[in-house]
């Protein structure tokens, strides 16, 4: 029992020190086991119906598909980076695969055994884990590679 309290105190001190840093690493955030401790530690508590709620670094929280995950402490600047109309809002209004797939340039019908089938924007559908979701209208592997490379270049340019 005393060892548990010592470990908790040591963990708490470690997390307090880490929270003073600007970017808290994923390894630190993943040690938080509650929403309150996660958010207090400058991390992002992410909820999804398909998987257990978990604490992530804010950077990783930003990378999770917003159509599936609701993450705290995500800056508004993420929304500002996305230009143009919000396809997810439009796509989510379609309740069957035919209507969704009729918008093949914007929407993707995603099936999963873990959650209900749903229409997502292609932007969000490509971010869903392929091991869990089967989505229509996705770009080819080559095109997805190029899209990811473009995103990485844009993110690195934004840093400088």
C-alpha positions as CSV (number, residue, x, y, z in Angstrom):
1,X,0.0,0.0,0.0
2,X,2.8,2.4,0.9
3,X,4.6,1.5,-2.3
4,X,1.5,2.4,-4.3
5,X,1.2,5.8,-2.6
6,X,4.9,6.4,-3.2
7,X,4.6,5.4,-6.9
8,X,1.5,7.7,-7.2
9,X,3.3,10.6,-5.7
10,X,6.4,10.0,-7.8
11,X,4.2,9.8,-10.9
12,X,2.4,12.9,-9.9
13,X,5.6,14.9,-9.5
14,X,6.9,13.6,-12.8
15,X,3.8,14.6,-14.5
16,X,3.8,18.1,-13.0
17,X,7.4,18.6,-14.2
18,X,6.5,17.3,-17.7
19,X,3.4,19.6,-17.9
20,X,5.8,22.6,-17.5
21,X,7.3,21.7,-20.9
22,X,5.6,23.1,-23.9
23,X,4.9,19.8,-25.7
24,X,4.1,16.9,-23.4
25,X,5.2,13.6,-25.1
26,X,2.8,10.8,-25.8
27,X,4.6,8.5,-23.3
28,X,3.8,10.9,-20.5
29,X,0.2,11.5,-21.5
30,X,-0.5,7.8,-21.8
31,X,0.2,7.4,-18.1
32,X,-2.9,9.5,-17.2
33,X,-5.9,7.3,-16.5
34,X,-8.6,9.9,-16.0
35,X,-10.0,12.8,-18.0
36,X,-9.3,15.3,-15.2
37,X,-5.6,14.2,-14.8
38,X,-5.1,14.1,-18.5
39,X,-6.5,17.6,-19.1
40,X,-4.6,19.0,-16.1
41,X,-1.4,17.6,-17.6
42,X,-1.6,19.5,-20.8
43,X,-2.7,16.5,-22.8
44,X,-5.8,15.6,-24.8
45,X,-8.5,13.2,-23.5
46,X,-9.9,11.4,-26.5
47,X,-13.3,9.7,-26.5
48,X,-14.6,7.3,-29.2
49,X,-17.4,4.7,-29.2
50,X,-15.2,2.1,-30.9
51,X,-12.3,2.1,-28.5
52,X,-11.7,2.9,-24.9
53,X,-11.2,6.6,-23.9
54,X,-7.5,7.4,-23.6
55,X,-5.1,10.3,-22.9
56,X,-2.9,11.4,-25.8
57,X,-0.4,14.1,-26.4
58,X,-2.2,17.2,-27.9
59,X,-0.2,16.7,-31.1
60,X,-1.5,13.1,-31.5
61,X,-5.0,14.2,-30.5
62,X,-5.0,16.6,-33.4
63,X,-4.1,13.7,-35.8
64,X,-7.0,11.5,-34.8
65,X,-10.0,11.7,-37.1
66,X,-12.5,14.1,-35.6
67,X,-15.4,12.2,-37.1
68,X,-14.6,9.3,-34.7
69,X,-12.7,10.9,-31.8
70,X,-13.7,13.8,-29.6
71,X,-10.5,15.2,-28.0
72,X,-10.1,17.9,-25.4
73,X,-7.5,20.7,-25.5
74,X,-7.4,20.8,-29.3
75,X,-6.6,24.3,-30.5
76,X,-9.0,26.1,-32.8
77,X,-6.0,26.5,-35.2
78,X,-6.6,22.9,-36.4
79,X,-9.9,24.0,-37.8
80,X,-8.4,27.1,-39.4
81,X,-5.9,24.9,-41.3
82,X,-8.7,23.2,-43.1
83,X,-9.8,25.4,-46.0
84,X,-13.0,25.2,-48.0
85,X,-16.5,23.9,-47.0
86,X,-16.9,21.4,-44.2
87,X,-17.5,18.1,-46.1
88,X,-17.9,16.1,-42.9
89,X,-20.9,18.1,-41.9
90,X,-22.6,17.5,-45.2
91,X,-21.6,13.9,-45.5
92,X,-22.8,13.0,-42.0
93,X,-26.4,13.9,-43.1
94,X,-26.5,10.9,-45.4
95,X,-27.9,7.8,-43.7
96,X,-27.4,5.2,-46.3
97,X,-24.6,4.1,-48.6
98,X,-26.3,5.0,-51.9
99,X,-26.8,8.6,-50.9
100,X,-23.4,8.9,-49.4
101,X,-21.6,7.3,-52.4
102,X,-23.5,9.5,-54.8
103,X,-21.2,12.3,-53.5
104,X,-18.1,10.2,-54.5
105,X,-15.8,13.2,-54.7
106,X,-16.5,14.3,-51.1
107,X,-18.0,11.4,-49.1
108,X,-17.1,7.9,-48.1
109,X,-19.4,5.2,-46.6
110,X,-17.5,3.5,-43.8
111,X,-18.5,0.1,-42.4
112,X,-17.2,-1.3,-39.1
113,X,-18.1,-4.2,-36.8
114,X,-17.3,-2.0,-33.9
115,X,-19.6,1.0,-34.6
116,X,-22.6,1.8,-36.8
117,X,-21.9,2.3,-40.5
118,X,-21.7,6.0,-41.3
119,X,-20.9,8.5,-44.0
120,X,-17.8,10.5,-43.5
121,X,-15.9,13.1,-45.6
122,X,-13.1,11.5,-47.6
123,X,-10.7,13.7,-45.6
124,X,-11.8,12.0,-42.4
125,X,-12.3,8.5,-43.9
126,X,-8.7,8.2,-45.0
127,X,-7.6,8.8,-41.3
128,X,-9.7,5.9,-40.0
129,X,-7.8,2.7,-39.2
130,X,-8.1,0.3,-42.1
131,X,-8.1,-2.7,-39.7
132,X,-11.4,-1.5,-38.2
133,X,-13.1,0.4,-41.1
134,X,-13.9,-0.5,-44.7
135,X,-14.6,2.8,-46.5
136,X,-15.7,3.5,-50.1
137,X,-14.4,6.2,-52.5
138,X,-10.9,6.3,-51.0
139,X,-8.0,7.4,-53.1
140,X,-5.5,4.7,-54.3
141,X,-2.6,3.8,-52.0
142,X,-0.3,6.0,-54.3
143,X,-2.7,9.0,-54.0
144,X,-3.0,8.5,-50.2
145,X,0.8,8.5,-50.0
146,X,1.0,11.7,-51.9
147,X,-1.7,13.3,-49.8
148,X,0.1,12.4,-46.6
149,X,3.4,13.7,-48.0
150,X,1.8,17.0,-48.9
151,X,0.3,17.3,-45.4
152,X,3.8,16.6,-43.9
153,X,5.4,19.2,-46.1
154,X,2.7,21.8,-45.2
155,X,3.1,21.0,-41.5
156,X,6.9,21.3,-41.7
157,X,6.6,24.6,-43.6
158,X,4.2,25.9,-40.9
159,X,6.8,25.3,-38.3
160,X,9.3,27.7,-39.8
